[in-house]
């Protein structure tokens, strides 16, 4: 029997790009329902931008089914840039501010540290949103530690995380997103194995 192959999800494969001083993804706060418009404007300026959204099939009142882009993390966009570029971006009129870590420690009179999402976690978030046909939800706040698992079948094959059971009895794959909280998606127990 041939061993299963998995996508490369090793954090070391996502080392910071020291050559240009980019170490991760900053989280910009924008007006509600302007996420895609702001992302397009920033892309036109040459920035690497991501809006956490997922294509879903919805049924209208007239019975027609349409594909829609559902925002998974509203009012926030991810921008991969240097600190110097971030200072220029925050001055743009369509950027409210950048997300800070309110729990982070700062010296008296100093601002709270900015939230920077590591490239590895951004890859996982983008992979989840792009490869599952089930809704992904991002939930902020702490969660109970569950058993570590690896997905062995289906579109998310190779992804690792924790498994939880919700009150309705369905199983959820949970992947930590540091300061943002965690992303969850429903998964079948037969599609996972203990890590």
Contact map, one row per residue, 1 for C-alpha under 8 A:
111000000000000000000000000000000000000000000000000000000000000000000000000000000000000000000000000000000000000000000000000000000000000000000000000000000000000000000000000000000000000000000000000
111100000000000000000000000000000000000000000000000000000000000000000000000000000000000000000000000000000000000000000000000000000000000000000000000000000000000000000000000000000000000000000000000
111110000000000000000000000000000000000000000000000000000000000000000000000000000000000000000000000000000000000000000000000000000000000000000000000000000000000000000000000000000000000000000000000
011111000000000000000000000000000000000000000000000000000000000000000000000000000000000000000000000000000000000000000000000000000000000000000000000000010000000000000000000000000000000000000000000
001111100000000000000000000000000000000000000000000000000000000000000000000000000000000000000000000000000000000000000000000000000000000000000000000000000000010000000000000000000000000000000000000
000111110000000000000000000000000000000000000000000000000000000000000000000000000000000000000000000000000000000000000000000000000000000000000000000000000000111000000000000000000000000000000000000
000011111000000000000000000000000000000000000000000000000000000000000000000000000000000000000000000000000000000000000000000000000000000000000000000000000000111000000000000000000000000000000000000
000001111100100000000000000000000000000000000000000000000000000000000000000000000000000000000000000000000000000000000000000000000000000000000000000000000000010000000000000000000000000000000000000
000000111110100000000000000000000000000000000000000000000000000000000000000000000000000000000000000000000000000000000001000100000000000000000000000000000000011000000000000000000000000000000000000
000000011111110000000000000000000000000000000000000000000000000000000000000000000000000000000000000000000000000000000001000000000000000000000000000000000000000000000000000000000000000000000000000
000000001111111000000000000000000000000000000000000000000000000000000000000000000000000000000000000000000000000000000001000000000000000000000000000000000000000000000000000000000000000000000000000
000000000111111000000000000000000000000000000000000000000000000000000000000000000000000000000000000000000000000000000000000000000000000000000000000000000000000000000000000000000000000000000000000
000000011111111000000000000000000000000000000000000000000000000000000000000000000000000000000000000000000000000000000001000000000000000000000000000000000000000000000000000000000000000000000000000
000000000111111100000000000000000000000000000000000000000000000000000000000000000000000000000000000000000000000000000011000000000000000000000000000000000000000000000000000000000000000000000000000
000000000011111110000000000000000000000000000000000000000000000000000000000000000000000000000000000000000000000000000010000000000000000000000000000000000000000000000000000000000000000000000000000
000000000000011111001111000000000000000000000000000000000000000000000000000000000000000000000000000000000000000000000010000000000000000000000000000000000000000000000000000000000000000000000000000
000000000000001111111110000000000000000000000000000000000000000000000000000000000000000000000000000000000000000000000000000000000000000000000000000000000000000000000000000000000000000000000000000
000000000000000111111110000000000000000000000000000000000000000000000000000000000000000000000000000000000000000000000000000000000000000000000000000000000000000000000000000000000000000000000000000
000000000000000011111100000000000000000000000000000000000000000000000000000000000000000000000000000000000000000000000000000000000000000000000000000000000000000000000000000000000000000000000000000
000000000000000011111100000000000000000000000000000000000000000000000000000000000100000000000000000000000000000000000000000000000000000000000000000000000000000000000000000000000000000000000000000
000000000000000111111110000000000000000000000000000000000000000000000000000000000110000000000000000000000000000000000000000000000000000000000000000000000000000000000000000000000000000000000000000
000000000000000111111111000000000000000000000000000000000000000000000000000000011110000000000000000000000000000000000000000000000000000000000000000000000000000000000000000000000000000000000000000
000000000000000111001111100000000000000000000000000000000000000000000000000000000100000000000000000000000000000000010110000000000000000000000000000000000000000000000000000000000000000000000000000
000000000000000100000111110000000000000000000000000000000000000000000000000000011000000000000000000000000000000000011110000000000000000000000000000000000000000000000000000000000000000000000000000
000000000000000000000011111000000000000000000000000000000000000000000000000001111000000000000000000000000000000000011110010000000000000000000000000000000000000000000000000000000000000000000000000
000000000000000000000001111100000000000000000000000000000000000000000000000001111000010000000000011000000000000001111000000000000000000000000000000000000000000000000000000000000000000000000000000
000000000000000000000000111110000000000000000000000000000000000000000000000111100000000000000000011000000000000000111000000000000000000000000000000000000000000000000000000000000000000000000000000
000000000000000000000000011111000000000000000000000000000000000000000000000111100000000000000011111000000000000000000000000000000000000000000000000000000000000000000000000000000000000000000000000
000000000000000000000000001111100000000000000000000000000000000000000000001110000000000000000011111000000000000000000000000000000000000000000000000000000000000000000000000000000000000000000000000
000000000000000000000000000111110110010000000000000000000000000000000000001110000000000000000111100000000000000000000000000000000000000000000000000000000000000000000000000000000000000000000000000
000000000000000000000000000011111110000000000000000000000000000000000000001000000000000000000111000000000000000000000000000000000000000000000000000000000000000000000000000000000000000000000000000
000000000000000000000000000001111110000000000000000000000000000000000000011000000000000000000000000000000000000000000000000000000000000000000000000000000000000000000000000000000000000000000000000
000000000000000000000000000000111111000000000000000000000000000000000000011000000000000000000000000000000000000000000000000000000000000000000000000000000000000000000000000000000000000000000000000
000000000000000000000000000001111111110000000000000000000000000000000000001000000000000000000000000000000000000000000000000000000000000000000000000000000000000000000000000000000000000000000000000
000000000000000000000000000001111111111000000000001000000000000000000000011110000000000000000000000000000000000000000000000000000000000000000000000000000000000000000000000000000000000000000000000
000000000000000000000000000000001111111100000000001000000000000000000000000000000000000000000000000000000000000000000000000000000000000000000000000000000000000000000000000000000000000000000000000
000000000000000000000000000000000111111110000000000000000000000000000000000000000000000000000000000000000000000000000000000000000000000000000000000000000000000000000000000000000000000000000000000
000000000000000000000000000001000111111111000000000000000000000000000000000000000000000000000110000000000000000000000000000000000000000000000000000000000000000000000000000000000000000000000000000
000000000000000000000000000000000011111111100000111000000000000000000000000010000000000000000000000000000000000000000000000000000000000000000000000000000000000000000000000000000000000000000000000
000000000000000000000000000000000001111111110000000000000000000000000000000000000000000000000000000000000000000000000000000000000000000000000000000000000000000000000000000000000000000000000000000
000000000000000000000000000000000000111111111000000000000000000000000000000000000000000000000000000000000000000000000000000000000000000000000000000000000000000000000000000000000000000000000000000
000000000000000000000000000000000000011111111111100000000000000000000000000000000000000000000000000000000000000000000000000000000000000000000000000000000000000000000000000000000000000000000000000
000000000000000000000000000000000000001111111111100000000000000000000000000000000000000000000000000000000000000000000000000000000000000000000000000000000000000000000000000000000000000000000000000
000000000000000000000000000000000000000111111110000000000000000000000000000000000000000000000000000000000000000000000000000000000000000000000000000000000000000000000000000000000000000000000000000
000000000000000000000000000000000000000011111110000000000000000000000000000000000000000000000000000000000000000000000000000000000000000000000000000000000000000000000000000000000000000000000000000
000000000000000000000000000000000000000001111111000000000000000000000000000000000000000000000000000000000000000000000000000000000000000000000000000000000000000000000000000000000000000000000000000
000000000000000000000000000000000000000001111111100000000000000000000000000000111000000000000000000000000000000000000000000000000000000000000000000000000000000000000000000000000000000000000000000
000000000000000000000000000000000000000001100111110000000000000000000000000000111000000000000000000000000000000000000000000000000000000000000000000000000000000000000000000000000000000000000000000
000000000000000000000000000000000000001001100011111000000000000000000000000011110000000000000000000000000000000000000000000000000000000000000000000000000000000000000000000000000000000000000000000
000000000000000000000000000000000000001000000001111100000000000000000000000011100000000000000000000000000000000000000000000000000000000000000000000000000000000000000000000000000000000000000000000
000000000000000000000000000000000011001000000000111110000000000000000010100111000000000000000000000000000000000000000000000000000000000000000000000000000000000000000000000000000000000000000000000
000000000000000000000000000000000000000000000000011111000000000000000011100010000000000000000000000000000000000000000000000011001000000000000000000000000000000000000000000000000000000000000000000
000000000000000000000000000000000000000000000000001111100000000000001111100000000000000000000000000000000000000000000000000000001000000000000000000000000000000000000000000000000000000000000000000
000000000000000000000000000000000000000000000000000111110000000000001111000000000000000000000000000000000000000000000000000000001100001100000000000000000000000000000000000000000000000000000000000
000000000000000000000000000000000000000000000000000011111000000000111100000000000000000000000000000000000000000000000000000000000000000000000000000000000000000000000000000000000000000000000000000
000000000000000000000000000000000000000000000000000001111100000000111100000000000000000000000000000000000000000000000000000000000000101000000000000000000000000000000000000000000000000000000000000
000000000000000000000000000000000000000000000000000000111110000011110000000000000000000000000000000000000000000000000000000000000000000000000000000000000000000000000000000000000000000000000000000
000000000000000000000000000000000000000000000000000000011111000011110000000000000000000000000000000000000000000000000000000000000000000000000000000000000000000000000000000000000000000000000000000
000000000000000000000000000000000000000000000000000000001111111111000000000000000000000000000000000000000000000000000000000000000000000000000000000000000000000000000000000000000000000000000000000
000000000000000000000000000000000000000000000000000000000111111111000000000000000000000000000000000000000000000000000000000000000000000000000000000000000000000000000000000000000000000000000000000
000000000000000000000000000000000000000000000000000000000011111100000000000000000000000000000000000000000000000000000000000000000000000000000000000000000000000000000000000000000000000000000000000
000000000000000000000000000000000000000000000000000000000011111100000000000000000000000000000000000000000000000000000000000000000000000000000000000000000000000000000000000000000000000000000000000
000000000000000000000000000000000000000000000000000000000011111110000000000000000000000000000000000000000000000000000000000000000000000000000000000000000000000000000000000000000000000000000000000
000000000000000000000000000000000000000000000000000000000011111111000000000000000000000000000000000000000000000000000000000000000000000000000000000000000000000000000000000000000000000000000000000
000000000000000000000000000000000000000000000000000000001111001111100000000000000000000000000000000000000000000000000000000000000000000000000000000000000000000000000000000000000000000000000000000
000000000000000000000000000000000000000000000000000000001111000111110000000000000000000000000000000000000000000000000000000000000000000000000000000000000000000000000000000000000000000000000000000
000000000000000000000000000000000000000000000000000000111100000011111000000000000000000000000000000000000000000000000000000000000000000000000000000000000000000000000000000000000000000000000000000
000000000000000000000000000000000000000000000000000000111100000001111100000000000000000000000000000000000000000000000000000000000000000000000000000000000000000000000000000000000000000000000000000
000000000000000000000000000000000000000000000000000011110000000000111110000000000000000000000000000000000000000000000000000000000000000000000000000000000000000000000000000000000000000000000000000
000000000000000000000000000000000000000000000000000011110000000000011111000000000000000000000000000000000000000000000000000000000000000000000000000000000000000000000000000000000000000000000000000
000000000000000000000000000000000000000000000000001111000000000000001111110000000000000000000000000000000000000000000000000000000000000000000000000000000000000000000000000000000000000000000000000
000000000000000000000000000000000000000000000000000111000000000000000111110000000000000000000000000000000000000000000000000000000000000111000000000000000000000000000000000000000000000000000000000
000000000000000000000000000000000000000000000000001110000000000000000011111100000000000000000000000000000000000000000000000000000000000001000000000000000000000000000000000000000000000000000000000
000000000000000000000000000000011010000000000000000000000000000000000011111100000000000000000000000000000000000000000000000000000000000000000000000000000000000000000000000000000000000000000000000
000000000000000000000000000011111110000000000000000000000000000000000000111110000000000000000000000000000000000000000000000000000000000000000000000000000000000000000000000000000000000000000000000
000000000000000000000000001111000010000000000000001000000000000000000000111111000000000000000000000000000000000000000000000000000000000000000000000000000000000000000000000000000000000000000000000
000000000000000000000000001111000010001000000000111100000000000000000000001111100000000000000000000000000000000000000000000000000000000000000000000000000000000000000000000000000000000000000000000
000000000000000000000000111100000000000000000000111000000000000000000000000111110000000000000000000000000000000000000000000000000000000000000000000000000000000000000000000000000000000000000000000
000000000000000000000000111100000000000000000011110000000000000000000000000011111000000000000000000000000000000000000000000000000000000000000000000000000000000000000000000000000000000000000000000
000000000000000000000101110000000000000000000011100000000000000000000000000001111100000000000000000000000000000000000000000000000000000000000000000000000000000000000000000000000000000000000000000
000000000000000000000101110000000000000000000011000000000000000000000000000000111110110000000000000000000000000000000000000000000000000000000000000000000000000000000000000000000000000000000000000
000000000000000000011110000000000000000000000000000000000000000000000000000000011111110000000000000000000000000000000000000000000000000000000000000000000000000000000000000000000000000000000000000
000000000000000000001100000000000000000000000000000000000000000000000000000000001111111000000000000000000000000000000000000000000000000000000000000000000000000000000000000000000000000000000000000
000000000000000000000000000000000000000000000000000000000000000000000000000000000111111100000000000000000000000000000000000000000000000000000000000000000000000000000000000000000000000000000000000
000000000000000000000000000000000000000000000000000000000000000000000000000000001111111110000000000000000000000000000000000000000000000000000000000000000000000000000000000000000000000000000000000
000000000000000000000000010000000000000000000000000000000000000000000000000000001111111111000000000000000000000000000000000000000000000000000000000000000000000000000000000000000000000000000000000
000000000000000000000000000000000000000000000000000000000000000000000000000000000011111111100000000000000000000000000000000000000000000000000000000000000000000000000000000000000000000000000000000
000000000000000000000000000000000000000000000000000000000000000000000000000000000001111111110000000000000000000000000000000000000000000000000000000000000000000000000000000000000000000000000000000
000000000000000000000000000000000000000000000000000000000000000000000000000000000000111111110010000000000000000000000000000000000000000000000000000000000000000000000000000000000000000000000000000
000000000000000000000000000000000000000000000000000000000000000000000000000000000000011111110011110000000000000000000000000000000000000000000000000000000000000000000000000000000000000000000000000
000000000000000000000000000000000000000000000000000000000000000000000000000000000000001111111010000000000000000000000000000000000000000000000000000000000000000000000000000000000000000000000000000
000000000000000000000000000000000000000000000000000000000000000000000000000000000000000111111110000000000000000000000000000000000000000000000000000000000000000000000000000000000000000000000000000
000000000000000000000000000000000000000000000000000000000000000000000000000000000000000000111111000000000000000000000000000000000000000000000000000000000000000000000000000000000000000000000000000
000000000000000000000000000001100000010000000000000000000000000000000000000000000000000000011111000000000000000000000000000000000000000000000000000000000000000000000000000000000000000000000000000
000000000000000000000000000111100000010000000000000000000000000000000000000000000000000011111111110000000000000000000000000000000000000000000000000000000000000000000000000000000000000000000000000
000000000000000000000000000111100000000000000000000000000000000000000000000000000000000001001111110000000000000000000000000000000000000000000000000000000000000000000000000000000000000000000000000
000000000000000000000000000111000000000000000000000000000000000000000000000000000000000001000011111000000000000000000000000000000000000000000000000000000000000000000000000000000000000000000000000
000000000000000000000000011110000000000000000000000000000000000000000000000000000000000001000011111100000000000001100000000000000000000000000000000000000000000000000000000000000000000000000000000
000000000000000000000000011110000000000000000000000000000000000000000000000000000000000000000000111110000000000001100000000000000000000000000000000000000000000000000000000000000000000000000000000
000000000000000000000000000000000000000000000000000000000000000000000000000000000000000000000000011111000000000111100000000000000000000000000000000000000000000000000000000000000000000000000000000
000000000000000000000000000000000000000000000000000000000000000000000000000000000000000000000000001111110000000111100000000000000000000000000000000000000000000000000000000000000010000000000000000
000000000000000000000000000000000000000000000000000000000000000000000000000000000000000000000000000111110000000110000000000000000000000000000000000000000000000000000000000000000000000000000000000
000000000000000000000000000000000000000000000000000000000000000000000000000000000000000000000000000011111000000000000000000000000000000000000000000000000000000000000000000000000000000000000000000
000000000000000000000000000000000000000000000000000000000000000000000000000000000000000000000000000011111100000110000000000000000000000000000000000000000000000000000000000000000000000000000000000
000000000000000000000000000000000000000000000000000000000000000000000000000000000000000000000000000000111110000110000000000000000000000000000000000000000000000000000000000000000000000000000000000
000000000000000000000000000000000000000000000000000000000000000000000000000000000000000000000000000000011111111110000000000000000000000000000000000000000000000000000000000000000000000000000000000
000000000000000000000000000000000000000000000000000000000000000000000000000000000000000000000000000000001111111000000000000000000000000000000000000000000000000000000000000000000000000000000000000
000000000000000000000000000000000000000000000000000000000000000000000000000000000000000000000000000000000111110000000000000000000000000000000000000000000000000000000000000000000000000000000000000
000000000000000000000000000000000000000000000000000000000000000000000000000000000000000000000000000000000111111000000000000000000000000000000000000000000000000000000000000000000000000000000000000
000000000000000000000000000000000000000000000000000000000000000000000000000000000000000000000000000000000111111100000000000000000000000000000000000000000000000000000000000000000000000000000000000
000000000000000000000000000000000000000000000000000000000000000000000000000000000000000000000000000000000110111110000000000000000000000000000000000000000000000000000000000000000000000000000000000
000000000000000000000000000000000000000000000000000000000000000000000000000000000000000000000000000111011100011111000000000000000000000000000000000000000000000000000000000000000000000000000000000
000000000000000000000000000000000000000000000000000000000000000000000000000000000000000000000000000111011100001111100000000000000000000000000000000000000000000000000000000000000000000000000000000
000000000000000000000000010000000000000000000000000000000000000000000000000000000000000000000000011110000000000111110000000000000000000000000000000000000000000000000000000000000000000000000000000
000000000000000000000000011000000000000000000000000000000000000000000000000000000000000000000000011110000000000011111000000000000000000000000000000000000000000000000000000000000010000000000000000
000000000000000000000011111000000000000000000000000000000000000000000000000000000000000000000000000000000000000001111100000000000000000000000000000000000000000000000000000000000000000000000000000
000000000000000000000001111000000000000000000000000000000000000000000000000000000000000000000000000000000000000000111110110000000000000000000000000000000000000000000000000000001100000000000000000
000000000000000000000011100000000000000000000000000000000000000000000000000000000000000000000000000000000000000000011111110000000000000000000000000000000000000000000000000000000000000000000000000
000000000000011100000011100000000000000000000000000000000000000000000000000000000000000000000000000000000000000000001111111000000000000000000000000000000000000000000000000000000000000000000000000
000000001110110000000000000000000000000000000000000000000000000000000000000000000000000000000000000000000000000000000111111100000000000000000000000000000000000000000000000000000000000000000000000
000000000000000000000000000000000000000000000000000000000000000000000000000000000000000000000000000000000000000000001111111110000000000000000000000000000000000000000000000000011000000000000000000
000000000000000000000000100000000000000000000000000000000000000000000000000000000000000000000000000000000000000000001111111111000000000000000000000000000000000000000000000000000000000000000000000
000000000000000000000000000000000000000000000000000000000000000000000000000000000000000000000000000000000000000000000011111111100000000000000000000000000000000000000000000000000000000000000000000
000000001000000000000000000000000000000000000000000000000000000000000000000000000000000000000000000000000000000000000001111111110000000000000000000000000000001000000000000000000000000000000000000
000000000000000000000000000000000000000000000000000100000000000000000000000000000000000000000000000000000000000000000000111111111000000000000000000000000000000000000000000000000000001000000000000
000000000000000000000000000000000000000000000000000100000000000000000000000000000000000000000000000000000000000000000000011111111100000000000000000000000000000000000000000000000000000000000000000
000000000000000000000000000000000000000000000000000000000000000000000000000000000000000000000000000000000000000000000000001111111110000000000000000000000001000000000000000000000000000000000000000
000000000000000000000000000000000000000000000000000000000000000000000000000000000000000000000000000000000000000000000000000111111111000100000000000000000001000000000000000000000000000000000000000
000000000000000000000000000000000000000000000000000111000000000000000000000000000000000000000000000000000000000000000000000011111111000100000000000000000000000000000000000000000000000000000000000
000000000000000000000000000000000000000000000000000001000000000000000000000000000000000000000000000000000000000000000000000001111111000000000000000000000000000000000000000000000000000000000000000
000000000000000000000000000000000000000000000000000000000000000000000000000000000000000000000000000000000000000000000000000000111111100000000000000000000011000000000000000000000000000000000000000
000000000000000000000000000000000000000000000000000000000000000000000000000000000000000000000000000000000000000000000000000000011111111000000000000000000011000000000000000000000000000000000000000
000000000000000000000000000000000000000000000000000000010000000000000000000000000000000000000000000000000000000000000000000000000011111000000000000000000000000000000000000000000000000000000000000
000000000000000000000000000000000000000000000000000000000000000000000000000000000000000000000000000000000000000000000000000000000001111100000000000000000000000000000000000000000000000011000000000
000000000000000000000000000000000000000000000000000001010000000000000000000000000000000000000000000000000000000000000000000000000001111110000000000000000000000000000000000000000000000011000000000
000000000000000000000000000000000000000000000000000001000000000000000001000000000000000000000000000000000000000000000000000000011000011111000000000000000000000000000000000000000000001111000000000
000000000000000000000000000000000000000000000000000000000000000000000001000000000000000000000000000000000000000000000000000000000000001111100000000000000000000000000000000000000000001110000000000
000000000000000000000000000000000000000000000000000000000000000000000001100000000000000000000000000000000000000000000000000000000000000111110000000000000000000000000000000000000000111100000000000
000000000000000000000000000000000000000000000000000000000000000000000000000000000000000000000000000000000000000000000000000000000000000011111000000000000000000000000000000000000001111100000000000
000000000000000000000000000000000000000000000000000000000000000000000000000000000000000000000000000000000000000000000000000000000000000001111100000000000000000000000000000000000001110000000000000
000000000000000000000000000000000000000000000000000000000000000000000000000000000000000000000000000000000000000000000000000000000000000000111110000000000000000000000000000000000001110000000000000
000000000000000000000000000000000000000000000000000000000000000000000000000000000000000000000000000000000000000000000000000000000000000000011111000000000000000000000000000000000000100000000000000
000000000000000000000000000000000000000000000000000000000000000000000000000000000000000000000000000000000000000000000000000000000000000000001111100000000000000000000000000000000000000000000000000
000000000000000000000000000000000000000000000000000000000000000000000000000000000000000000000000000000000000000000000000000000000000000000000111110000000000000000000000000000000000000000000000000
000000000000000000000000000000000000000000000000000000000000000000000000000000000000000000000000000000000000000000000000000000000000000000000011111000000000000001000000000000000000000000000000000
000000000000000000000000000000000000000000000000000000000000000000000000000000000000000000000000000000000000000000000000000000000000000000000001111100000000000001110000000000000000000000000000000
000000000000000000000000000000000000000000000000000000000000000000000000000000000000000000000000000000000000000000000000000000000000000000000000111110000000000001110000000000000000000000000000010
000000000000000000000000000000000000000000000000000000000000000000000000000000000000000000000000000000000000000000000000000000000000000000000000011111000000000111100000000000000000000000000000011
000000000000000000000000000000000000000000000000000000000000000000000000000000000000000000000000000000000000000000000000000000000000000000000000001111100000000111100000000000000000000000000001111
000000000000000000000000000000000000000000000000000000000000000000000000000000000000000000000000000000000000000000000000000000000000000000000000000111110000111110000000000000000000000000000001111
000000000000000000000000000000000000000000000000000000000000000000000000000000000000000000000000000000000000000000000000000000000000000000000000000011111101111100000000000000000000000000000011100
000100000000000000000000000000000000000000000000000000000000000000000000000000000000000000000000000000000000000000000000000000000000000000000000000001111101110000000000000000000000000000000011100
000000000000000000000000000000000000000000000000000000000000000000000000000000000000000000000000000000000000000000000000000000000000000000000000000000111111100000000000000000000000000000000011000
000000000000000000000000000000000000000000000000000000000000000000000000000000000000000000000000000000000000000000000000000000000000000000000000000000111111100000000000000000000000000000000010000
000000000000000000000000000000000000000000000000000000000000000000000000000000000000000000000000000000000000000000000000000000000011000000000000000000001111100000000000000000000000000000000000000
000000000000000000000000000000000000000000000000000000000000000000000000000000000000000000000000000000000000000000000000000000110011000000000000000000111111111000000000000000000000000000000000000
000001100000000000000000000000000000000000000000000000000000000000000000000000000000000000000000000000000000000000000000000000000000000000000000000001111111111000000000000000000000000000000000000
000011111000000000000000000000000000000000000000000000000000000000000000000000000000000000000000000000000000000000000000000000000000000000000000000001110001111100000000000000000000000000000000000
000001101000000000000000000000000000000000000000000000000000000000000000000000000000000000000000000000000000000000000000000100000000000000000000000001100001111110000000000000000000000000000000000
000000000000000000000000000000000000000000000000000000000000000000000000000000000000000000000000000000000000000000000000000000000000000000000000000111100000011111000000000000100000000000000000001
000000000000000000000000000000000000000000000000000000000000000000000000000000000000000000000000000000000000000000000000000000000000000000000000000111000000001111100000000011110000000000000000000
000000000000000000000000000000000000000000000000000000000000000000000000000000000000000000000000000000000000000000000000000000000000000000000000111110000000000111110000000011100000000000000000000
000000000000000000000000000000000000000000000000000000000000000000000000000000000000000000000000000000000000000000000000000000000000000000000000011110000000000011111000001111000000000000000000000
000000000000000000000000000000000000000000000000000000000000000000000000000000000000000000000000000000000000000000000000000000000000000000000000011000000000000001111100001111000000000000000000000
000000000000000000000000000000000000000000000000000000000000000000000000000000000000000000000000000000000000000000000000000000000000000000000000000000000000000000111111111100000000000000000000000
000000000000000000000000000000000000000000000000000000000000000000000000000000000000000000000000000000000000000000000000000000000000000000000000000000000000000000011111111100000000000000000000000
000000000000000000000000000000000000000000000000000000000000000000000000000000000000000000000000000000000000000000000000000000000000000000000000000000000000000000001111110000000000000000000000000
000000000000000000000000000000000000000000000000000000000000000000000000000000000000000000000000000000000000000000000000000000000000000000000000000000000000000000001111110000000000000000000000000
000000000000000000000000000000000000000000000000000000000000000000000000000000000000000000000000000000000000000000000000000000000000000000000000000000000000000000001111111000000000000000000000000
000000000000000000000000000000000000000000000000000000000000000000000000000000000000000000000000000000000000000000000000000000000000000000000000000000000000000000001111111100000000000001100000000
000000000000000000000000000000000000000000000000000000000000000000000000000000000000000000000000000000000000000000000000000000000000000000000000000000000000000000111100111110000000000001111000000
000000000000000000000000000000000000000000000000000000000000000000000000000000000000000000000000000000000000000000000000000000000000000000000000000000000000000000111100011111000000000111100000000
000000000000000000000000000000000000000000000000000000000000000000000000000000000000000000000000000000000000000000000000000000000000000000000000000000000000000011110000001111100000000111100000000
000000000000000000000000000000000000000000000000000000000000000000000000000000000000000000000000000000000000000000000000000000000000000000000000000000000000000011110000000111110000011110000000000
000000000000000000000000000000000000000000000000000000000000000000000000000000000000000000000000000000000000000000000000000000000000000000000000000000000000000111000000000011111000011100000000000
000000000000000000000000000000000000000000000000000000000000000000000000000000000000000000000000000000000000000000000000100000000000000000000000000000000000000010000000000001111100111000000000000
000000000000000000000000000000000000000000000000000000000000000000000000000000000000000000000000000000000000000000001000100000000000000000000000000000000000000000000000000000111111111000000000000
000000000000000000000000000000000000000000000000000000000000000000000000000000000000000000000000000000000000000000001000000000000000000000000000000000000000000000000000000000011111110000000000000
000000000000000000000000000000000000000000000000000000000000000000000000000000000000000000000000000010000000000000100000000000000000000000000000000000000000000000000000000000001111100000000000000
000000000000000000000000000000000000000000000000000000000000000000000000000000000000000000000000000000000000000000000000000000000000000000111000000000000000000000000000000000001111110000000000000
000000000000000000000000000000000000000000000000000000000000000000000000000000000000000000000000000000000000000000000000000000000000000001111100000000000000000000000000000000011111111000000000000
000000000000000000000000000000000000000000000000000000000000000000000000000000000000000000000000000000000000000000000000000000000000000001111000000000000000000000000000000001111101111100000000000
000000000000000000000000000000000000000000000000000000000000000000000000000000000000000000000000000000000000000000000000000010000000000111100000000000000000000000000000000001111000111110000000000
000000000000000000000000000000000000000000000000000000000000000000000000000000000000000000000000000000000000000000000000000000000000000111100000000000000000000000000000000111100000011111000000000
000000000000000000000000000000000000000000000000000000000000000000000000000000000000000000000000000000000000000000000000000000000000011110000000000000000000000000000000000111000000001111100000000
000000000000000000000000000000000000000000000000000000000000000000000000000000000000000000000000000000000000000000000000000000000000011100000000000000000000000000000000011110000000000111110000000
000000000000000000000000000000000000000000000000000000000000000000000000000000000000000000000000000000000000000000000000000000000000000000000000000000000000000000000000011110000000000011111010000
000000000000000000000000000000000000000000000000000000000000000000000000000000000000000000000000000000000000000000000000000000000000000000000000000000000000000000000000001000000000000001111111000
000000000000000000000000000000000000000000000000000000000000000000000000000000000000000000000000000000000000000000000000000000000000000000000000000000000000000000000000001000000000000000111111000
000000000000000000000000000000000000000000000000000000000000000000000000000000000000000000000000000000000000000000000000000000000000000000000000000000000000000000000000000000000000000000011111100
000000000000000000000000000000000000000000000000000000000000000000000000000000000000000000000000000000000000000000000000000000000000000000000000000000111100000000000000000000000000000000111111100
000000000000000000000000000000000000000000000000000000000000000000000000000000000000000000000000000000000000000000000000000000000000000000000000000011111000000000000000000000000000000000011111110
000000000000000000000000000000000000000000000000000000000000000000000000000000000000000000000000000000000000000000000000000000000000000000000000000011110000000000000000000000000000000000000111111
000000000000000000000000000000000000000000000000000000000000000000000000000000000000000000000000000000000000000000000000000000000000000000000000001111000000000000000000000000000000000000000001111
000000000000000000000000000000000000000000000000000000000000000000000000000000000000000000000000000000000000000000000000000000000000000000000000000111000000000100000000000000000000000000000000111
